[in-house]
Amino acid sequence: MTSESNTANPPQKTGKRRRALAILATVAILAGVGWAAWYLLVARWHQDTDDAYVQGNVVSIVPQTMGTVVSIDADEGMRVEAGQALVHLDPNDAQVAYDQAAANLAGTVRQVRGLYSSVESGQAELAARQVAVRQAREDVRRREGLVASGAVSREELAHARDVLAGAEAALLASQGQLSRSRALVDATEVASQPQVQAAAAQLRRAWLDLQRMAIVAPVSGYVARREVQLGQRVQPGNTLMTIVPLEQVWVEANFKETQLTGMRIGQPVEVRADLYGSKVRYSGKVASLGMGTGSAFSLLPAQNASGNWIKIVQRVPVRIELDPAQLAEHPLRLGLSMHVDVAVRDQNGPVLASSQAKRAAPLLSTDAYAEQQAQADALITRTIEANLPQLAARR
């Protein structure tokens, strides 16, 4: 009995082993088919990388004139709006320069009024000189007719001729003086006269320097890296702090060069931030492909033509634009790590951006300083009018 059972066991074990191997082979084949189907239908149309970071505009706040810091109105992390004062400098020196420039413009306007008056008086003097010349010529003409009859002596005729010569010389002098006076005011009004314009430019510069004692934010955003301190003597070009407009951030993803074959501008992108995890996903699109690898633009580019050479797969930065509404709901910070997945199925977009017509408006701009210029122009107009009570009559 024992020998028979031992003889029957091996075939049973062999059958079980075969069934297990068949099941395992079937699972492996199904997994391979599933992976192949997933790759052909999904995976090959996606390129992803976690070598991606948040980037954005970093606006440096620098003074436009020198001065001593007397107050600081914004600190790190604070939200500021465009045109809001961030730092104030000591305005005393600028105030003195402004007062001098205002007085200079007022005095110049009054001097130019004198130039217009000199033209009017010069015209009157010229008319008088012309009358004197006509009278002298008539006297000479009458005496020349009476010299032959002896009614007038030659000495009296010579005297009349001397008077005529003097009158003509005075007329020429008056004409020259009138021409010089007219050259200063011809084809101008008082406000557009060159001397007034020069004084107005000095006042405008002094006014702007006075206004620039308050350093304002050119854009709205959040303050970062405040370096300015009270009592610090600052110079134009010194960075006092920076402002980061978080609503303008983008993602810079560094893809391997082998991943860029099917990548095109405008392709949809799914982005995840390590800050929020996989629960928050941003929708974006490819805005541009980098014009070179990171090593090409590094401080010390690689010299592959010298020494031993080892091939290293390079990476190219790709700029990803994000949905502003999603950014407002889940704000990001500069430098955060991101995971980027680009859908490359649609390859109809361009690899390089096409040339565009000249923009009607600049890509980035600020009007935080426009009000200062308008205020300066209004101040100049008021100063000129205050010193020209008869402006209409002096044109």
Helices and strands as residue ranges (DSSP letters): H 2-41, G 43-45, E 46-55, E 59-61, E 67-72, E 79-80, E 85-89, H 92-147, H 154-185, H 194-211, E 214-216, E 221-224, E 233-234, E 241-244, G 246-248, E 250-256, G 257-259, E 268-273, E 277-289, E 315-322, H 324-329, E 337-343, H 370-386, H 391-394
